[in-house]
């Protein structure tokens, strides 16, 4: 995780730590930083680490995770996704609100775009069905 964290944060921030105690207590934290953005960045770094170390075929992240990460870190995460030899699926809302570089990566690698009226299964799951 330290290696990926160093790339994502340009060696500016402490890497997350995973500890499993003899009592089987799991501690996952970034020492000295309990912010929400750091927690989500740390989760993505953990996932990227597992993706690179284990034979899993794909990684999936939702915009609820990614949109809480600082813009510069998100750029580096997107670059890491791009350089992976595995499939990475992300749901990303409001790509226009990212940096120019992140937006370009998202534009170049997008496979499917959804919008109002063009939902994946023909309707939005969060809206009431019409009786028309």
VOGU-592326 format. One line per 4 residues: number of its first residue (from 1); their letters; for each residue x, y negated, z negated of C-alpha. Coordinates in pm, 1 decimal. Last residue first. Layout:
NUM	A	X,Y,Z | ... $
***
This chain:
132	XXXX	-4952.5,-600.6,1755.1 | -4914.1,-461.7,1402.5 | -4567.6,-612.2,1363.9 | -4311.2,-426.1,1158.2 $
128	XXXX	-4167.8,-617.5,867.3 | -3805.0,-726.0,903.3 | -3490.8,-582.3,742.7 | -3462.3,-282.9,975.7 $
124	XXXX	-3437.7,-512.3,1276.4 | -3591.4,-353.9,1583.3 | -3498.8,-170.1,1901.0 | -3259.1,76.8,1741.4 $
120	XXXX	-2942.0,-124.3,1806.7 | -3108.6,-465.7,1783.6 | -3125.1,-679.3,2095.9 | -3412.8,-914.9,2006.2 $
116	XXXX	-3197.1,-1106.3,1762.1 | -2837.2,-1019.3,1847.8 | -2615.6,-713.4,1874.9 | -2282.4,-691.4,2048.2 $
112	XXXX	-2116.2,-359.8,2128.9 | -1762.3,-278.6,2233.3 | -1574.6,-574.9,2091.9 | -1195.8,-550.1,2128.8 $
108	XXXX	-1113.7,-865.4,2323.6 | -1372.2,-1084.0,2148.3 | -1271.8,-968.8,1798.7 | -903.6,-1023.1,1872.9 $
104	XXXX	-977.6,-1370.2,2014.6 | -1189.2,-1462.0,1711.3 | -907.2,-1354.5,1477.8 | -661.6,-1576.6,1669.1 $
100	XXXX	-897.1,-1876.8,1674.6 | -969.3,-1843.9,1304.2 | -1302.2,-1703.3,1192.5 | -1644.8,-1870.6,1182.3 $
96	XXXX	-1720.6,-1780.9,1543.7 | -1715.9,-1412.0,1449.8 | -2042.8,-1472.1,1266.3 | -2123.5,-1120.9,1149.6 $
92	XXXX	-1878.0,-837.1,1193.2 | -1957.0,-468.7,1183.0 | -1632.6,-283.0,1210.2 | -1537.1,47.6,1364.9 $
88	XXXX	-1174.4,154.9,1376.5 | -1068.7,448.6,1589.5 | -723.2,583.4,1526.4 | -387.3,500.4,1685.3 $
84	XXXX	-378.9,187.0,1474.1 | -227.4,-120.8,1635.3 | -562.7,-294.0,1677.4 | -673.0,-226.7,1319.2 $
80	XXXX	-342.2,-369.6,1198.0 | -396.7,-680.0,1411.4 | -744.7,-714.7,1259.4 | -591.1,-687.8,912.0 $
76	XXXX	-334.4,-953.9,1001.4 | -604.8,-1194.3,1116.2 | -812.8,-1115.3,807.5 | -518.9,-1212.7,587.8 $
72	XXXX	-500.9,-1552.8,755.5 | -876.1,-1601.3,718.5 | -897.4,-1509.8,350.2 | -1107.3,-1197.9,285.3 $
68	XXXX	-1473.9,-1227.5,183.8 | -1597.6,-1188.8,541.9 | -1431.9,-847.6,572.0 | -1619.0,-662.0,299.8 $
64	XXXX	-1974.5,-773.6,377.1 | -1879.2,-754.7,746.5 | -1872.1,-376.8,724.2 | -1569.1,-153.2,753.4 $
60	XXXX	-1539.9,189.5,917.5 | -1218.2,386.7,963.3 | -1174.1,677.7,1199.1 | -1011.6,1014.0,1269.2 $
56	XXXX	-878.7,1107.3,925.7 | -545.3,1288.4,928.3 | -397.8,1120.4,619.7 | -118.4,867.3,576.3 $
52	XXXX	-213.4,590.7,819.8 | -586.1,592.5,747.6 | -517.5,628.1,375.0 | -302.1,314.7,384.9 $
48	XXXX	-559.1,128.5,592.7 | -827.5,217.6,336.8 | -610.7,97.2,46.9 | -536.0,-226.3,232.2 $
44	XXXX	-909.5,-271.1,299.1 | -987.3,-223.6,-70.8 | -710.1,-465.5,-166.5 | -849.8,-730.2,67.9 $
40	XXXX	-1191.7,-680.2,-94.2 | -1050.4,-721.3,-445.1 | -836.3,-1016.8,-336.1 | -1141.3,-1196.9,-201.4 $
36	XXXX	-1338.8,-1124.7,-519.9 | -1071.0,-1275.2,-741.6 | -913.2,-1062.9,-1016.7 | -550.9,-1154.3,-954.0 $
32	XXXX	-275.4,-1100.3,-1210.0 | -211.1,-739.8,-1116.1 | -409.9,-629.7,-810.3 | -626.0,-351.0,-937.9 $
28	XXXX	-730.0,11.9,-906.9 | -735.2,206.7,-1232.7 | -866.3,562.4,-1229.1 | -898.1,746.6,-1560.0 $
24	XXXX	-819.3,1115.6,-1523.4 | -701.7,1148.5,-1887.2 | -347.7,1196.0,-1750.1 | -392.5,849.1,-1596.9 $
20	XXXX	-454.2,777.3,-1230.2 | -307.0,447.4,-1119.8 | -365.9,260.0,-795.3 | -189.4,-71.1,-754.5 $
16	XXXX	-272.2,-359.3,-522.9 | 16.5,-548.4,-367.6 | 132.8,-883.8,-502.9 | 100.5,-1177.0,-266.1 $
12	XXXX	324.1,-1380.4,-34.6 | 498.6,-1100.5,153.8 | 328.5,-1211.0,479.1 | -5.5,-1127.8,314.3 $
8	XXXX	-115.9,-859.5,562.7 | 238.1,-739.1,636.4 | 342.6,-722.8,270.5 | 9.7,-559.7,182.7 $
4	XXXX	74.2,-287.5,441.3 | 414.5,-208.6,288.5 | 289.5,-234.4,-68.4 | 0.0,0.0,0.0 $
***
